[in-house]
């Protein structure tokens, strides 16, 4: 065999060896990337809404936290969607405030103004309503135009009770009194509701 033929044969053998190594390596699954620093370990059953805070930034963890960030603090969240020009929303806010004053250590009450998306008031009117009613629990708005569809909001106000692990305990459409809110917070803090999924006796649904 000539020197030229020998070099060609060696080149082909080297190429075959490289292909064999690549084939063997393809069977091994790549290592998953490490989690990002500070990433919340919460798996949400709802969309991960970004909130622009009106007030309560310390409790929420910043000016523009995500819902998962709030839950990552380890407490259940009562997520209340409201609007400045929604009379039932206005009526229930003092009820939420009283529960917040007594139970802030157990649960985070978070009001999210979606009036601009529902043609029920501006963000300026939302801020003014909080001040007028003396509401101090964490509240803000969102610029997400898909919020009503994502959270299946069919009426105002709508409140979603979310466990600390991100699972949803209950969705409530309509006004809540202090008494009923306390009852639902008890249920939320105690774990999964004992009623089966579906319509409850008061006409509101579990998710």
C-alpha positions in Angstrom: 0.0 0.0 0.0 1.3 3.4 -0.9 1.8 6.2 1.7 -1.1 8.1 0.2 -3.4 5.1 0.6 -2.3 4.6 4.2 -3.1 8.2 5.1 -6.5 7.9 3.6 -7.2 4.7 5.5 -6.2 6.2 8.8 -8.4 9.3 8.1 -11.4 7.0 7.5 -10.7 5.1 10.7 -10.5 8.3 12.7 -13.7 9.5 11.4 -15.5 6.2 12.2 -14.2 6.4 15.7 -15.5 9.9 16.2 -18.9 8.9 14.9 -19.0 5.9 17.3 -18.2 8.1 20.3 -20.9 10.6 19.3 -23.5 7.8 19.1 -22.5 6.5 22.5 -22.7 9.9 24.1 -26.2 10.6 22.6 -27.8 8.0 24.9 -26.9 10.0 28.0 -29.5 12.7 28.9 -28.0 16.2 29.3 -27.8 17.5 32.8 -30.6 19.9 33.7 -29.6 23.5 34.1 -29.3 24.7 37.7 -32.2 26.8 39.0 -31.7 30.5 38.7 -30.6 32.3 41.9 -33.7 33.3 43.9 -36.2 31.5 41.7 -39.3 30.7 43.6 -40.0 27.0 44.3 -43.8 27.3 43.7 -45.8 25.6 41.0 -48.8 27.7 40.2 -52.2 26.4 39.1 -53.0 29.9 37.8 -51.1 32.2 35.5 -48.0 33.8 37.1 -49.3 37.3 37.1 -47.0 40.3 37.2 -48.2 43.0 39.6 -47.4 46.7 39.6 -47.8 47.6 43.3 -49.8 50.6 44.5 -49.0 49.9 48.1 -47.6 47.1 50.4 -44.3 46.8 48.5 -42.5 45.5 51.6 -45.1 42.7 52.0 -45.0 41.8 48.3 -41.3 41.9 48.0 -40.9 44.8 45.5 -42.5 47.2 43.1 -43.2 44.7 40.4 -43.4 41.2 42.0 -44.9 38.2 40.3 -47.6 36.1 42.0 -45.2 33.2 42.4 -42.8 35.6 44.3 -45.5 36.5 46.8 -46.4 32.8 47.4 -42.7 31.9 47.7 -42.7 33.8 51.0 -44.6 30.8 52.5 -48.1 32.1 53.1 -51.4 31.4 51.3 -52.6 34.3 49.2 -56.2 35.6 48.9 -56.1 37.2 45.4 -58.9 39.7 45.0 -59.6 41.2 41.6 -61.4 44.5 41.8 -62.1 47.8 40.0 -62.6 51.4 41.1 -66.0 51.8 39.5 -67.3 48.4 40.7 -69.8 49.0 43.6 -69.6 45.5 45.1 -65.8 45.8 45.0 -66.0 49.0 47.0 -68.5 47.5 49.4 -66.3 44.5 50.3 -62.9 46.3 50.7 -63.5 47.3 54.3 -64.4 43.6 55.0 -61.0 42.6 53.5 -59.3 45.3 55.5 -60.6 44.0 58.8 -59.5 40.5 58.0 -56.1 41.8 57.0 -55.6 43.7 60.3 -56.3 40.5 62.3 -54.8 37.8 60.1 -51.9 39.3 58.1 -49.5 36.8 59.8 -51.5 33.9 58.4 -52.4 34.9 54.9 -51.5 37.6 52.4 -54.5 39.5 51.1 -53.6 40.9 47.7 -55.9 43.2 45.8 -55.3 43.6 42.0 -57.1 46.4 40.2 -58.2 45.3 36.7 -60.5 48.3 36.2 -58.6 49.6 33.2 -59.0 46.2 31.4 -62.8 46.1 32.3 -63.6 49.7 31.5 -64.4 50.2 35.2 -62.0 53.0 36.2 -58.5 54.2 35.8 -55.5 53.3 37.9 -55.6 56.8 39.4 -59.2 56.1 40.5 -58.1 52.8 41.9 -55.4 54.5 44.0 -57.8 57.1 45.2 -60.4 54.5 46.3 -57.8 52.7 48.4 -57.0 56.0 50.2 -60.6 57.0 50.6 -61.5 53.7 52.2 -58.4 53.5 54.4 -57.3 50.2 52.8 -53.8 49.2 53.8 -53.4 45.6 52.6 -51.1 45.0 49.6 -52.7 46.2 46.4 -51.7 47.0 42.9 -52.6 46.6 39.3 -51.5 44.7 36.2 -50.7 45.6 32.6 -51.5 42.1 31.4 -54.4 42.5 29.0 -55.1 38.7 29.2 -55.8 38.6 32.9 -59.6 38.2 32.7 -59.2 35.3 30.3 -56.3 33.7 32.1 -58.0 33.7 35.5 -61.5 33.1 34.0 -63.0 36.2 35.6 -66.7 36.3 34.7 -67.8 38.9 37.2 -66.5 41.5 39.6 -65.3 41.2 42.2 -63.6 37.8 41.9 -61.4 36.3 44.6 -59.1 33.3 44.3 -57.8 31.4 47.4 -54.4 30.0 46.7 -52.5 27.7 49.0 -48.8 28.3 49.8 -47.8 25.6 47.4 -49.5 27.3 44.5 -52.6 25.1 44.3 -56.0 26.7 44.2 -58.4 26.0 47.0 -61.4 28.0 45.8 -62.6 30.6 43.4 -65.3 33.0 44.6 -67.3 35.3 42.3 -69.2 38.1 44.0 -69.0 40.1 47.2 -67.5 38.6 50.4 -68.4 39.6 54.0 -65.9 39.6 56.8 -67.6 36.5 58.3 -67.5 34.5 55.1 -64.0 35.7 54.3 -62.8 34.5 57.7 -64.4 31.1 57.1 -62.7 30.7 53.7 -59.3 31.8 55.2 -59.8 29.1 57.9 -60.4 26.6 55.1 -57.4 27.8 53.2 -55.0 27.7 56.1 -56.2 24.3 57.1 -55.4 22.6 53.7 -57.7 21.2 51.0 -61.4 21.9 51.3 -63.5 19.0 52.5 -66.2 19.5 49.9 -65.8 17.7 46.6 -64.9 19.7 43.4 -67.8 21.3 41.7 -70.4 23.9 42.7 -70.6 24.5 46.4 -73.9 25.2 48.3 -73.5 29.0 47.9 -73.2 28.7 44.2 -69.5 29.3 43.9 -67.1 26.8 42.4 -63.9 25.2 43.3 -61.2 25.1 40.6 
